[in-house]
Amino acid sequence: MNWLDSLKIALLEQNTQRAYELVVNIPKDSFKDMEELLVAQELISQTIEMLEGDQENLKKQMLQVKMAKKFLE
């Protein structure tokens, strides 16, 4: 399976860890033409959006934990 397909699957599964690993380890010589580069660019953009969404969710969860901890003290 090639890099583009692996990233597509990671995005569909919303597997942020796998998508991040794929983006960090881009195989620079495996793209055949400009179309594949443009697809890769779009997939990377979607990965960034997914990671930013996860980051926001994590911030909210951390705030809830802090509020619960403060309430229990």
C-alpha positions in Angstrom: 0.0 0.0 0.0 1.4 3.4 -0.9 1.7 6.4 1.3 -1.3 8.3 -0.1 -3.6 5.3 0.5 -2.3 4.8 4.0 -3.0 8.5 4.9 -6.4 8.3 3.4 -7.2 5.3 5.5 -5.8 6.9 8.7 -8.0 10.0 8.0 -11.1 7.9 7.4 -10.5 6.0 10.6 -9.7 9.2 12.4 -6.5 7.7 13.6 -4.6 10.8 14.5 -1.5 9.0 15.7 -1.1 7.1 12.4 -1.9 10.2 10.3 0.7 12.2 12.2 3.3 9.5 11.8 2.7 9.4 8.0 2.9 13.2 7.7 6.1 13.3 9.6 7.6 10.6 7.5 6.6 11.7 4.0 8.4 9.7 1.3 9.7 12.5 -0.8 10.5 10.5 -3.9 7.3 8.4 -4.2 5.1 11.0 -5.9 4.9 10.5 -9.6 3.3 13.7 -10.8 1.8 17.0 -9.8 -1.6 15.5 -9.3 -0.3 13.2 -6.6 1.5 16.1 -4.9 -1.7 18.1 -4.9 -3.6 15.1 -3.3 -0.8 14.8 -0.7 -1.1 18.5 0.0 -4.9 18.2 0.6 -4.5 15.1 2.8 -1.9 16.9 4.9 -4.2 19.8 5.3 -7.0 17.5 6.4 -4.6 15.8 8.9 -3.7 19.2 10.3 -7.4 20.1 10.8 -8.0 16.8 12.5 -5.0 17.2 14.8 -6.1 20.8 15.7 -9.6 19.5 16.5 -8.2 16.8 18.8 -6.0 19.5 20.4 -9.1 21.6 21.2 -11.0 18.6 22.6 -8.0 17.8 24.8 -7.9 21.4 26.1 -11.6 21.2 27.0 -11.1 17.9 28.8 -8.1 19.3 30.7 -10.2 22.3 31.8 -13.0 20.0 33.0 -10.6 17.9 35.0 -9.1 21.1 36.6 -12.6 22.3 37.4 -13.5 18.9 38.9 -10.3 18.8 40.9 -10.9 22.3 42.2 -14.5 21.4 43.2 -13.3 18.4 45.1 -10.7 20.3 47.1 
